[in-house]
Amino acid sequence: MQAVDFHCDTLSVLCESLRRGTPKAFLENDLHIDLNKLKKGDYLLQCFAAFINLKQEGLHPLASALEQIDMFYQIMEEFPDKIGPVKTWADLEENRARGRVSAMLTVEDGGCCLGNLSVLRVLYRLGVRIMTLTWNYENELGWPNVTVGENRENPQSAGVSRGLKESGFAFIREMERLGMIVDVSHLSDDGFWDVVRHTSRPFIASHSNARAKCSHVRNLTDEMLRAISERGGLTGINYCAAFLDEQDTPEKCRSTVSLMADHIEHIRQVGGIDMIGLGSDFDGIEKNLEMSDCSMLFMLEAELHRRHYSGGDIEKIFHANALRLLKEFL
């Protein structure tokens, strides 16, 4: 089953490995995602995020984004017969016709733009087609739904009563004008509703699950799911154990295809099958993964078949819903 995945952090890991003097090859490596695994998993399109940690010492946010974008294009140039970049719908169709995996740039944390709309426009010209407004820290655009403490796996709730700032409203207006998809994963609850009230086009939560099934604030309430669905948007199922499993400690949380299917079923009941996609968060998550890398996606397909999902509905979840949305924007 061909797949579209809206989010991974592979670029940041590749860049970090290079800075440490232990570079990893993209063709084959020990990460969740490499080129061979993507081909084995029958990926039609993988979105690659330039992930920005605003608190990481020694890295300027914009320089970090550009470093990862450069890594992306180095990969495209190294394997031109196997993977190709996507800026337009025609690019995706050409890659599919040539049997290449498609790759699209995204940004995780609009704080890399430093509040400057000119930077946003340059990122769009470089190929960025999706951007989260925040990650886990306040930035010029707004507030996140968690702040990271000393233990990254156990974030503390924060920012749920604060939404977008004035720059944030300007950014979502310009993103809609450009055709860059607004991504509300990581955004505070009030920020989510600011996006609903101040946009008109579909938007996404690229890697978020159902809060009714797992109460982590990174997940979406039923009201949020309905709002995304009514707008024609999409949420990508996140494979992170902490966002799938409801346990008393993060260490006990599991990432299983059964739990993923539970979230899928709840979202289908609330917002319908047409709003569900995939947002693995691969190479940004670590523990207790039943699907150990992107080549194992057949396990989720088998679980959905076991639960009597039709082939057409599984196609919607795996790629058709995502392609419908992307065709509108690209």
N, C-alpha and C positions, 0 to 999 in steps of 0.2 A: 504493500500500500504506500503510494507516494506521500511524502510528508512535507509540511511547512512548519517551521519552528520559529516563533517570533522573538526568542531571546536566548542568548548564551553569552558567557563572559570569557570566551576562549582567547580573544585578542589581548586582553589585559594579562592573562597568564603567560602567553607567549612573549609579550614585551617584558614582563617581570623576569622571566627565565633568561632572556637575552641580557638584561641589565646585570644579572647575577653571574654572567659568564657561563651559564649552562643552557645554551639555546636548545629548543625543541623543534624538530622537523614537523611541518604541517602534514606531510604525506602520511606519516605514521608516528604515533607518540603514545604516552601513557595517560593522556587526558581523556575526558569524556568525548571530545570531538576531534577527529582528524579527517583527512580526505578519504582515506580508505573506509573508515567507519561510516562516513556520510554516504558513500556509494553503496556499501553493504546494507545500510538502512533504507535505501531507496528515497533519499531526500531530494525533493524538487527544489526547495528553497530553505536556506538557513540564514537567519538574521544574525549578524555579528555586532554586538554592542561595543562601542568605545566606552568603557566603564570608568567613571571618575570618582575617586575618593578624595573629597575636598580636604580631609584632615591628614592625608599622607604626606609626610615630611619629604622635602626635596623634589617634589613634583608639582609644577605649575599646572593648574587644571586644564587650561587650553593646550599647553604643550603636551600634556598626557593624552588628551583626545587626539591631537594631530599625530603623535607617535603611534597610536593604535590604528589610526586611519592609514598611515604609511605602511604599517605591518599588513593590513588588509590588502593594499594594492601590491605589495611585494608578493603575497601569496597568489594573487590573480595573475601576476606576470610570470611566476614560476610554473604555474600549471594551467596554461591557457586552453589546453584541450580537455581539461577535466572539470574546471570550475570557472564561472564567469560572473562579473559584477552586474547588478541590476540597479538602474536608475529610472528606467521606463518600462512600461508593459511590453514594449517590443523587445527589450533586452531579455526579459523572462521567456518570451516565446521563442526567441532565437536560441537561447541556451537549451531549452527543452528540445527543440528540433535537432540540435547538435549533440544531444545526449550528455550535456554538461550539468552539473549541480549549479544552481543559482545561489548567489550570495548578495546580501543587502546590508548596508551599513545602518546602524542605529546609534543613538547616544543614550547612555544611562547617567543622568544628572545634567540637566540644562544649566547648572551652575558653571559648567565649563565655558559658557558664553559670556560670563562676567557681567550679565545684564545688558549686553550690547547686541542690538538687533543686527548690526552689520556682521557680527560673528555668526549669528544664526544663519544668515543668508549665505555666507561663505561655506558653512557646513553643508547646507543644502546643495550648493554647487559641487561640493566634493562627493556627494552621493548619499548623504544622510537623509533617510526618509521617515524615520520614527524617532521620537525623543521623549524620554520621561522628563517631567518638569523638575523632579527632585530625585535624590537617592535618600540616604539616611541622615542627612544634615540639612539644616536651614540654609537656603541660598538666596540670591537676589530675586528669585521668582516666587518663593513660597516656603511652606513648611512640610516636612515629611510626616508619615504616620508612626515612625519609630525614631529613636536616636540610639546609636550604637554605644553600649557601655564597654567595659574592659573585656567582657566575654561577648564576642560578636554573635554567638549562637543564642544568646539570651537577651535580646534588645528590650529596652524599657519603653512603654507607651509614652508618646509625647506628641504635641502638635495637633491633636485631633480637634481642637477648638480654634485653630488658626488656618486660614486658607491661602489664597494667592495674594501676592503683593501687586502694586501697580505695574511693576515690570512684568509680572506673570501674566496679567491681563493683556498687556501689549504683545507678549510673546505668543500667546495662543491665537490672537488675531492674526499675527504675521504667519504663524505656522499654517493656519487655515488658508490664507491667501497663497502661500507657496505650494501647498499640497503636501506638507509634512504632517504625518499623523501624530496627534497628541496622545501621549501614553500616560495614564494615571496610576500605573503601578508605583508604589512607594509614596504617593501623594497623600496628605492628610485627608480626613473625611470632609472637612469644610472645603478643602481645596478641590476635592472631587466634585462637590456640588457647585462650586464656582465654575468649573469647567462645563458642567451641564447647563448652567444658566447663561454662560457667555460664549458658547460655541453653537454652531448650527450643523456642522458636518459630523459624520461618525467619528468616534474616538475609541481607543482600546485600553485594556489593562493587559499588557503583554505577558505578564507572568504573575498572576494572582488567582487564588482559589476562592471557595465559598466560606464565608465566616460562619454560616450556620452549621457547617460540618467541622470546622476547626476555628476556634475563636481568636486566633492570632490577628492582630490589627492590620497586618499586611493583606489580609483577605477581604473580600467584598461582601457587604450586607446584601440581603435579598433586594432591598430598595435600590441599591447601586446596580445590581445585576439587571433589574428591570429597566433602569435608566439607560444602561449601555445597549440593551436589546432594542428598546424603543427607538434609539438613535440609529440603529443599524450597525452597531459596533461589535466588538468581540473581546472575549477574555481568553488568554492562553493558560492552560492548566500548567501549574508550576510543580515540578517534581521534588521540591525541597521537603524533607520529612517534617520540619517544623510547621509548614503551611498545609500539610496533609493530615497529620495525626494529632489527636487531642490527648496529650499525656501530661503527667504532673511535672516532669522534667524534660528538657530538650533531648537529653541522652537517650530517653526511652522512645522517642518519636521514630517512626519508620516511614520509608518511602516505598510503597508497594503499588502494583497495578490495580489491586482491589480497591485501595483507598482512592487512587486517581479516578477510578470508575464511579466510586461513591460521590465524589465531587462533581463529576460530569453529569451524573444522574440528577443531582440536586439542581445544578444550573439548568439542565434541560427542563425540569419541572417549573422552575421560576421564570426563565427567560426564553426558553425554546432552544431547539437543537442548532438553529442558525447562528447563535452567538458564541459557539464553543470552538476553540482552537487549541494549539499547543504552544507552550512557552516554557521550555524545560528548565531554564536557568542552569544548564550544564556548564561546568567549569567555574561556577559560582557557588556550588553546593558540594557537600563532601560526604555526609554520613548516611549509613544505612539505606543504600540505594539498591532496590531489587533490580531495576534496569541500570546496569552498571555503566553503560555508555550509549551513544546514539544509535549504535547498530542493533540494539535490543528492543527497538520500538515495536517489533512484532509481538512482544509480550502483552502490550496494552491492546493491540488489535485483537489478539486471541481472547483477552478478558472481556472485551466488549461483545465479541461474537458469543461468548459463553453466556452473557446476559441478554442475548437475543436482540442486540442492536442489528438493524439491517445493514447490508453492505453500503447502501446509499448514505445512511446516517454516519457510518464510520468514515466514509469519504469526506463528508462535510467537516467532521471534527479534525481529520488528518490534513486536509488541504483545501477542500472546496470553499468553505466559509472564508478562509484567509485569502484565497484567490479572488473571490467576489469583492472583498473589501479593497484589496490592492489594486484591482483593475479600475476602481473608482478614483484612486489617488494618483496612480503612476501615469 
